[in-house]
Amino acid sequence: MASRKPVDAMSKDRVHNRADEPIHARVLLFVGKGGVGKSTSSSLFALKLARAGKRVLLNSIDPAHNLHDIYQTALGPKPKTIVPGLEVMETNLDQWVKKYLKDTERNFRSVYRYQESFNLHRYFRTLKYAPGLEEYAVLLALVDCLRRFADRDYVIFDTPPTALTLKFLALPDVSLLWLSELSQFRQLILDKQQIITRIRRENGKAGRERDPILGKIADMVDLYRGMSELLKNPGTTSTFLVLNPDELSLAESRLIWEEMSNLKMRIPYLILNKADGDGSFLKRLDGLFPGVRTLPLPASAGNPMTGIENLDSVELPLDVGEI
Amino acid sequence: MSDRSLLQRIRLFFHDLQAVNRNKATEMLEFEMIELRNIFALLLFGSFVGMPAPPVHITLQLLPAMDDEVKLMFRRINVAHDALAEVVSTLGEP
């Protein structure tokens, strides 16, 4: 089992899907509009993979957790073994935001000790509502989970509804854009500093490698590049887009498909949940999602689709060996 | 005063003279560098003055390493009302 490595937001730890910290696990993301059956589908796939002898971790990073209802057992941020080979957990995103802010505040206090009188803790209490922190918490939770369970065969994420999911999936690339600009700007400053130091013949801190800001930027670039590569690589990550046979769900799925295409993340599977009827809706999907394999999951297959027994009775629309 | 000491003093005089000239030669460059550092800080914390800023997690991660830049930024705010005097003082005497 991989040693536990808590994510310290300020640490130099990096996420790699290669080299020193290899992630063996195949990552499966279940995305889709709220209420279409992401949790149900991910629970079903996780159980089937475990039944096929794979070591699976299923993690809900949706703030509104459903896995405990589906598996009919109490769940929390610690993984719980449901059946042999299958561990399930529900991540508390609020805790991640709090932990991140606490780490940051501690770091601040050590540097800006002279500003104690500013009551930094008040500022940090407000900061948890800052735009962007929720998706960052999702990303931190995802990174931490991948590090801790890197040796599993499959790590499956039941994601939050569309808006938050798209934001956290875009976060590595958006961060890389900013960091690239900041890095270039910082290098310009350091170049000038080096020229001045050389002319003045000072033995100052002119070395680019000693600049702490550039060092932090480089660490962040490593982290986000690792995440971006991991999520975009079809060899390591597969996305399952879940939808229902209705217009709203279809419209939002198209949006997700387009946004993820823009992020260069391929969606190989489309799960049509509650795919009952004459199959006309299934035909409508032809051509709307090029290159995507549609997997119909009939509602009648296991009614209600909760509890291990019911889930076991459902037949998966593809062979688990193909995932 | 010994010859050796006199020679040392002369050497020191020319050394200091060189240093002064070097400083004068790099003053403008240094001014430019300080401005760049100020803009770098503004890029990161520009949301305070209505500029688009990077995601919060980037600024928070870099902030502890940026005490010099932050001090510089506040110093610039203090002299912002008198930019002309700042330029004149940088250009110095003819």
Interface residues (C-beta under 8 A of the other chain):
Chain A: A9 M10 Y100 T104 N107 F108 S110 V111 Y112 L127 A130 P131 G132 L133 Y136 L171 V174 S175 W178 L179 E181 L182 F185 R186 L188 I189 K192 Q193 I195 I196 I199 R200 R201 P212 I213 G215 K216 I217 M220
Chain B: A19 R22 N23 A25 T26 L29 E30 E32 M33 L36 R37 I39 F40 L43 L44 P54 P55 V56 H57 I58 L60 Q61 L62 L63 P64 A65 M66 D67
